[in-house]
Amino acid sequence: MTAAPVSVVTGANSGIGRATALHLAEQGHVVYGTVRSSARAGKLLDAAEERGVGVELVELDIADDRSVRDGFAEVLQRAGHVDHLVNNAGVGGNAAVEEMSSERLLDVVNIDVMGAIRCAQAVLPQMRERGSGTIVNVTSVAGRIGAIAQGPYVAAKWALEGLSEQLAIEVAPFGVRVAIIEPGVTKSSIFGKNTDAPNETGAYEEQYARMLQMYAAGYLHASDATEVAEVIHHAIHTDEPKLRYPVSWGGVGITSGRAAMTDEEWVSMGRIGTLDEYIVEFGRRFGIDIST
């Protein structure tokens, strides 16, 4: 009999991470879910019990080198190996570039980029030795488009996209695969945590309005996180793997729409005068209605 695959899901306490941990467990994976505090993982454990599956908790903070080393050492000691790593944990970050503080940018990059790299570095040696494994990096459609007034988040997700593409070609000779999951708007706690619009200069009021309009429309139409979990499971197990998987509300429309535009056409959208005109043009370009 084939042994059950061992999967680690970071940020397993909520949103896409929780949905993925539960879905993989339902599909027969031995799942280790990383959380910053086991005491706050009640919803995850309750959901696992309701579904009749188990999720092993591992406390670690992806923003801290030692915490990641210790956490993955614990996983490897308990499980012996890791077949699949799902780098899901992350944070958002809004700001026009002119108003973006270096502290905020570095904080988001440390979590969203270096957090994923720390975890990948922790599992890659044994994946290379065994000649198999999958690293799934959850980025965003904001890793494929210059999302207005989300400077820290865009910078981090573009960086993770690039590093994921580089990693994929570096580890291919060792039988290790990389998959990039690019969610659009997905039901998660991000709506409550990422609503800041600094507008410190007062010059970017229209840009923040467009960003918040996208959030408002997304709140109404957001896809269930299970949809992303199912795509992650597919990316791990498919016999015809791809590098990138856009998913969720707006995911395919935004990535394909931007690919069909020239850079100059994209920049010209910034010159649209009013929010109403922007909503119309956004719908024409991406096939997505962001009106509310």
Secondary structure by P-SEA (a helix, b strand, c coil): ccccbbbbbcccccaaaaaaaaaaaaaccbbbbbbcccccaaaaaaaaaaacbbbbbbbbbcccaaaaaaaaaaaaaacccccbbbcccccccccccccccaaaaaaaaaaaaaaaaaaaaacaaaaaaacbbbbbbbbccccccccccaaaaaaaaaaaaaaaaaaaaaaccccbbbbbbbbcccccccccccccccccccccaaaaaaaaaaaaaaaaccccaaaaaaaaaaaacccccccccccccaaaaaaaaaaaccaaaaaaaaacccaaaaaaaaaaaccccccc
